[in-house]
Amino acid sequence: LVALFVLVVLDPLSVLSFGFWLSFLGVGWLVLCLSGPGAGGYVRTLVAAQAVVTVGLMPLTIAFFSEASLIGPLANMLAIPWVTVVVVPMALAGVALDLAWAGLGTWPLLAAAHAMEWTAGAKAWLASSAWAMRHVAQPHPGAVLLALLGAAWLLAPRGTPGKGVAVLLWLPLLMPRVPAPVHGMFELWMIDVGQGLSLAVRTRQHVLLYDAGPASPFGGDMGRTAVVPALRALGVRRLDTVMISHGDNDHAGGLGSVLQAWPQARLWGPAPWLARIAGADPGGSGSRRPCEAGAGWEWDGVRFEVLHPTPHFPELGNESSCVVRVAGRHASALLTGDIGHVVERRLIRREGHSLRSDVLVLGHHGSRNSSARDFLEVVAPVLAVNGSAHASRFNHPHPDTVERLESLGIPLLDTGEAGF
């Protein structure tokens, strides 16, 4: 409690951290359940501690991350004794010796480091198991509260009646009801991937992912850290199609991680880009198809139509982006990738007022050279959405684009500001 008080005084925003709640609640459960006489021997206490922490923290873990670690208790039971008995004593000895004489603690510190490395293989093997993790759709807050009540009931002192009934309180958390759009309607989810683009279109029984966010040159990508977790939080078990608007990193960088999670997904993209990656499979095994105007399909009464690029369109980077119109029973959306004014004018000439859509995903993250006034007038959206980073160094969305939207009375939602 003292540590909790000091931390909140020194850093009030720490209460917004997942680690804050998991750390203090975990210690709280251990104090409540394992303190006092009769705790038992070391092995018994270790097993009991893992059981308490697993049950006590599972509701918050699922609420925060939409996943539950099934391998965590076993990994902890193997790692905690090794770290406690071997790694920490050698590390402390190395620090003490180094304080007494510079360089004297090198060997104990190296031994501690090697001792940690020896566990890497076992941890990697455990983490790679198919049963290591269970993904759960984002639960309702009420389900989380019920599960916390069930956890408190299960961890209550021996003799507390009805513990078997307490398990039932976990069912809304572990088996959440994921509402799906009705036939002929769709959901459009914009995923915050920073300076990039990724959005999901979900019909009653199918899901399209349009772009996969950027990858970092220093390792890691938004496909792994944002797109895949977001889709799993939405309850997506099967991803039918991934469409990459074009090959720029901010749109295609996370593709490998997405296809690793859903290797059966069909891959669409501009024909030159698909040909370029043909020899370097980013991880998927599903079929591939080029984006060409005139192609399309229908899912659950919702029509998907590719409007650009036209057949044999040259590879022109942003201007080669796949443009898709999604039309449901009562609403429609236009996904424009990174196209600029040139392609916008081509679309106006070729498609005319059939471009009209209720939702417009701004081209090129709301840049100055996209979303021209005549294009906005033809599309006539009731809402514009945009994917960009907070305080974007590219100045996205550009003030000129925002001014054009405001002059036409089109509201804008931007991930850099809304973070949705």
Buried (B, 14 or more C-beta within 10 A) or exposed (E): EEEBEEBEEEEEEBEEEEEBBBBBBBEEBBEBBEEEEEEEEEEEEBEBBBBBBBBBBBBBBBBBBBBBBBBBBEBBBBBEEBBEEBBEEBBBBBBEBBEEEEEEBEEBBEBBEEBBEEBEEEBEEBEEEEEBBEBBBBBBEEBBBBBBBBBBBBBBEEEEEEBEEBEEBBEBBBEBEEEBBEBBBBBBBBBBBBBBBBBBBBBBEBBBBBBBBBBEEEEEBBBBBBBBBBBBBBBBEEBBBBBBBBBBBBBBBBBBBBBBBBEEBBBBBBBBBBEEBEEEEBBBEBEBBBBBBEBEBEBBBBBBBBBBBEEEBEBBEBBBBBBBBBBBBEBBBBBBBBBBBEBBEBBBEEBEEEBBBBBBBBBBBBBBBBBBBEBBEBBBBEBBBBBBBEEBEBBBBBEBBBEBBEEEEBEBEBBBEEEE
